[in-house]
Amino acid sequence: MIFTKKKKHFLIECVLLVVIPSIFFLVIVIKNKNEFNKTSSVQLEKNNIVIDENDLINKALQLIQAKKYQESIELNLKVISINPNNSIALNNIGYAYGNLGQWTKGIEYCSRALKIDPNFHLAKNNLNWMKSKK
């Protein structure tokens, strides 16, 4: 198969703009899994059903991976209603808003995550990404 210059440029752009950021995001998520598991496991009992905030965050991450950003935001907002200081949920909300092109909201939520945990590198990366897009 022979590639023209335009096709080569297009393939390079795809790798740079899509593949590499996606891999970068997944690597950071995996590296921060230990940090994620350290979060308090606050539970909310509602209609005799116990809801664990970590379970909700796991489901919300699956929704982000499936590019169902609005649904992920809704689940993470439930986590915030259980534990307003959950920096992971705040960061995930920010990231989802960023993927919806709602940069101001995304920046707001990632900033809130960093106020709670100033060493949260994923939130810093997401904040910088959104600021560069705004």
Secondary structure, 3 states (H helix, E strand, C coil): CCCCHHHHHHHHHHHHHHHHHHHHHHHHHHHCHHHHHHCCCCEEEECCEEEEHHHHHHHHHHHHHCCCHHHHHHHHHHHHHHCCCCHHHHHHHHHHHHHCCCHHHHHHHHHHHHHHCCCCHHHHHHHHHHHHHC
